[in-house]
Amino acid sequence: MNTPNKITYVISKENYSETRLDKWLTTQSNNLSRSHIILLIDQGHITVNGKSVKSSYVVRLNDKIELLLPETKPTQLVPADIPIPIQYEDDDLLVVNKPSGLVVHPSAGHEQNTLVNGLLFHVKNLSMKNEERPGIVHRIDKETSGLLVVAKNDRAHEKLSQQFKDKTTHRVYYAVVMGMLKKEKGTIQSYLIRNPTDRKKYCSLRENGRVVTEFTEVLDHAKWAVTHYEIVKRLPHLTLVKLQLETGRTHQIRIHMSEAGHPIVGDVTYGYPAQLLKNKGLTRFYLHAAELGFTHPRTNEEMKFTSPWPPEDEKMLKSWGF
């Protein structure tokens, strides 16, 4: 008999397959990832016929498997009634349209009132693979608006995270940048590393003005980043750009556009003039996560979502001539 924290399986002819215990349980559980199951086996929370076994144990007919789920530790995060536009939701995930100005998860200086706090208020279950960032599979900056996928259980989280790691997700952004890019389309790529003189910033790793491609000791802390861009429309002093991420590094688009000589409008951190920001009365930089695609972690259905610029940004873009 199953209880809220204890699940019992009996292997019968209907559910039998000659396979490892961890693999068999993964096929039976809707919400537990294989890595989580292996951890539970190693911690002694899963037994077979009353005895602890290894993950590699091959299941047999009539085996009685008992899975005891440890009590979830209470989170220190405080749910907050923050309006969050939810574009899609099912038992495994939700896709949200993050407003500009909202931090994704708690961090130094932003302990509460983040997207995570809002999710905890509106959603009953979130993945707890990272208890400080429940549900968060990937991030966008505070000022960036647009689409994010959030995991409701650990199995969905693991499968979605693997897609981001394998670079099989589809992510398209739009940005307004300073100046006029000359090429209609192109690719910017470099190793990104934390800026040694400003820990809040990142920069490309270069030697003598060129991007480093050799594997030296310093590359141990650098990450390869690739951004594809395409011009949407040019104005005399501004360009609307469509950007597709091949990798998803911290501040990647902002760094690549800045180092190409075309910082994102409003992005003072990466080269937009602070005085110009003040003169134009801008409150954010103009970067929007407009398209998001991935494979559903349970059904394997190809999911695709789009999001227009927020209304206030759309109004600003039109006033500029876009």
C-alpha positions in Angstrom: 0.0 0.0 0.0 1.4 3.4 -1.0 1.6 6.3 1.4 2.5 9.9 0.6 6.2 9.2 1.3 6.3 5.5 0.5 5.7 3.8 -2.9 5.6 0.0 -3.3 6.1 -1.9 -6.6 5.7 -5.6 -7.2 7.3 -6.9 -10.4 4.8 -9.0 -12.3 4.6 -10.4 -15.8 2.9 -7.2 -17.0 5.6 -4.8 -15.9 8.7 -7.1 -16.0 11.7 -6.4 -18.1 15.2 -7.7 -17.5 17.0 -4.5 -16.7 18.8 -2.6 -13.9 16.8 -1.4 -10.9 17.5 2.3 -11.6 16.4 2.0 -15.3 13.2 0.0 -14.3 12.2 2.5 -11.7 12.7 5.4 -14.2 10.2 3.8 -16.5 7.7 3.4 -13.7 8.0 6.9 -12.1 6.6 9.9 -13.8 8.4 12.5 -11.8 11.7 11.1 -10.6 14.8 11.3 -12.8 17.2 8.5 -13.1 20.0 10.4 -11.3 17.6 11.1 -8.5 16.6 7.4 -8.3 20.3 6.4 -8.2 20.9 8.9 -5.3 17.9 7.4 -3.4 19.3 3.9 -3.9 22.8 4.9 -2.7 21.2 6.6 0.4 19.3 3.4 1.2 15.8 4.9 0.5 15.0 2.1 -2.0 15.0 -1.5 -1.1 14.3 -4.8 -2.9 12.6 -7.5 -0.8 13.5 -5.6 2.3 17.2 -5.3 1.5 19.5 -2.5 0.2 20.9 -3.2 -3.3 22.9 -1.4 -5.9 21.6 0.5 -8.8 22.9 -2.2 -11.1 20.8 -4.9 -9.5 18.8 -6.7 -12.2 15.1 -6.9 -11.3 13.3 -10.3 -11.1 9.7 -11.5 -11.2 7.9 -11.1 -7.9 10.5 -8.6 -6.5 9.0 -6.2 -4.0 10.5 -2.8 -4.4 9.9 -0.1 -1.7 10.8 3.5 -2.4 10.8 5.9 0.6 10.9 9.5 -0.4 12.6 11.7 2.2 10.7 14.6 3.6 11.3 17.8 1.5 13.1 20.4 3.4 11.1 23.6 3.8 12.4 26.4 1.5 13.5 29.7 2.9 11.9 31.4 -0.1 8.7 33.4 0.5 5.9 33.1 -2.1 4.9 36.5 -3.5 1.9 37.6 -5.4 3.8 38.8 -8.4 2.0 38.9 -11.8 3.6 36.3 -14.1 2.2 35.8 -17.6 2.0 32.0 -18.1 1.9 31.1 -21.8 1.7 27.3 -21.4 1.3 24.9 -18.5 0.9 21.1 -18.0 1.9 18.6 -15.3 5.6 18.7 -16.1 6.4 22.3 -17.0 5.3 25.8 -17.7 6.4 28.5 -20.1 6.4 32.0 -18.7 6.8 35.4 -20.3 9.1 37.2 -17.9 8.6 40.9 -17.6 11.6 43.2 -17.8 12.9 44.3 -14.4 12.2 41.0 -12.7 15.1 39.0 -11.4 14.8 35.2 -12.2 16.0 33.7 -8.9 17.3 34.9 -5.6 20.9 36.1 -5.4 23.0 38.6 -3.4 21.0 41.8 -3.3 17.8 40.1 -4.6 16.9 37.6 -1.9 13.1 37.9 -2.5 10.5 39.3 -4.9 12.0 37.3 -7.9 10.4 35.2 -10.6 10.9 32.2 -8.3 9.0 33.8 -5.5 6.1 34.5 -7.9 6.2 31.0 -9.2 5.9 29.6 -5.6 2.8 31.7 -5.1 1.1 30.6 -8.4 2.3 27.0 -8.9 1.8 24.1 -6.5 4.8 22.0 -7.6 8.2 22.9 -8.8 11.4 20.9 -9.4 13.7 20.9 -6.4 16.9 19.8 -8.0 18.2 23.2 -6.8 16.3 24.2 -3.6 17.5 27.8 -4.0 16.2 28.0 -7.5 13.2 25.7 -7.7 12.0 25.0 -11.2 14.6 27.2 -12.9 16.1 25.4 -16.0 17.7 28.5 -17.6 17.9 32.2 -17.0 17.7 35.6 -18.7 18.9 38.9 -17.2 16.8 41.1 -15.0 16.2 43.7 -17.8 15.7 41.2 -20.5 12.0 40.3 -21.2 10.6 37.1 -22.7 10.3 33.4 -22.6 11.5 30.9 -20.0 10.6 27.2 -19.5 10.2 26.1 -15.9 10.2 22.5 -14.6 7.6 21.2 -12.2 9.4 18.0 -11.3 13.0 16.7 -11.2 12.6 14.4 -14.2 11.4 17.2 -16.4 14.2 19.4 -15.1 16.9 16.9 -15.9 15.6 16.2 -19.4 15.2 19.9 -20.2 18.6 20.8 -18.8 20.2 18.1 -21.0 18.6 19.7 -24.1 20.2 23.1 -23.2 23.5 21.3 -22.5 23.3 19.5 -25.9 22.4 22.7 -27.7 19.2 21.2 -29.1 16.9 24.0 -27.9 15.7 26.8 -30.1 16.3 30.3 -28.7 15.8 33.6 -30.7 16.2 37.1 -29.3 15.6 40.5 -30.7 17.7 43.5 -29.7 18.1 47.2 -30.6 21.8 48.1 -30.9 23.7 51.3 -31.5 25.0 52.1 -34.9 24.6 50.3 -38.3 25.9 46.8 -38.7 27.5 46.4 -42.1 26.9 42.7 -42.7 23.3 41.5 -43.2 24.1 38.4 -41.1 27.0 36.8 -39.4 28.3 34.8 -36.4 30.2 36.1 -33.4 32.1 33.6 -31.4 34.7 33.7 -28.5 35.6 32.3 -25.2 33.9 34.2 -22.4 35.4 34.7 -18.9 34.6 36.8 -15.9 36.1 40.2 -16.2 39.2 40.3 -13.9 38.7 44.0 -13.0 34.9 43.9 -12.5 33.4 40.7 -11.1 29.9 41.7 -12.2 30.9 41.6 -15.8 32.2 39.1 -18.3 34.4 39.6 -21.4 35.8 37.7 -24.3 39.2 36.1 -23.7 41.6 37.6 -26.2 45.4 37.8 -26.7 46.9 40.6 -28.8 43.4 41.6 -30.1 42.4 38.1 -31.4 40.1 35.5 -30.0 42.0 32.8 -28.2 41.4 29.3 -29.7 44.3 27.4 -28.2 43.7 25.4 -25.1 45.8 27.1 -22.5 45.6 27.0 -18.7 43.5 30.1 -18.7 40.8 28.4 -20.8 39.9 26.1 -17.9 37.7 28.9 -16.6 36.4 30.2 -20.0 33.4 29.0 -21.9 32.9 28.9 -25.7 30.1 31.1 -26.9 28.5 31.4 -30.3 25.9 34.0 -31.4 24.3 34.1 -34.9 22.8 37.5 -35.9 20.7 38.8 -38.8 19.7 42.4 -39.5 15.9 43.1 -39.3 16.0 46.8 -40.0 18.6 49.6 -40.1 18.1 53.2 -39.1 20.7 56.0 -39.3 22.0 55.4 -35.7 20.2 52.2 -34.6 19.8 48.6 -35.9 17.1 46.0 -35.0 18.8 42.6 -34.8 17.6 39.1 -34.7 19.9 36.8 -32.7 20.0 33.1 -32.4 21.9 31.4 -29.6 24.0 28.3 -30.3 25.3 28.5 -26.7 23.7 30.2 -23.7 26.5 31.9 -21.6 26.0 34.6 -19.1 25.6 38.0 -20.8 26.6 36.4 -24.1 24.5 38.5 -26.5 25.4 41.7 -24.6 29.1 41.0 -24.7 29.2 39.9 -28.3 27.3 42.9 -29.6 29.3 45.3 -27.5 32.6 43.9 -28.6 31.4 44.1 -32.2 31.1 47.8 -31.6 27.3 47.8 -31.3 26.2 47.7 -27.7 22.6 47.1 -26.9 20.6 50.3 -26.5 20.3 51.0 -22.7 23.0 48.5 -21.7 25.3 50.8 -19.7 27.2 47.8 -18.3 28.5 46.9 -21.8 29.1 50.2 -23.5 26.0 52.2 -23.9 26.7 55.8 -22.8 25.3 56.5 -19.4 24.6 60.2 -20.3 22.6 59.0 -23.4 20.6 56.7 -21.2 19.7 59.6 -18.9 18.9 62.0 -21.8 16.5 59.5 -23.5 14.9 58.5 -20.2 15.5 54.8 -20.7 14.9 52.4 -17.8 16.1 49.1 -19.4 18.2 47.7 -22.2 16.3 46.5 -25.3 16.8 42.7 -25.4 13.8 40.4 -25.7 13.7 36.5 -25.7 11.1 36.1 -28.5 11.2 32.4 -29.5 11.7 29.3 -27.4 11.7 25.7 -28.7 12.4 22.4 -27.0 11.3 18.7 -26.9 8.7 18.0 -24.3 10.4 15.8 -21.6 7.5 13.3 -21.3 5.7 13.2 -24.7 8.7 14.0 -26.9 6.5 16.5 -28.7 8.3 19.4 -30.4 7.2 22.6 -28.5 7.6 26.1 -30.0 6.6 29.4 -28.4 6.8 33.0 -29.5 6.4 36.3 -27.7 6.2 39.8 -29.0 8.0 42.8 -27.4 6.1 44.1 -24.3 3.6 46.8 -25.3 5.7 49.6 -23.8 8.7 48.5 -25.7 6.8 48.1 -28.9 5.6 51.6 -28.5 9.2 52.8 -28.0 10.5 50.9 -31.0 7.8 52.5 -33.2 8.7 55.9 -32.0 12.3 55.2 -33.2 11.1 54.1 -36.6 11.1 50.3 -36.3 
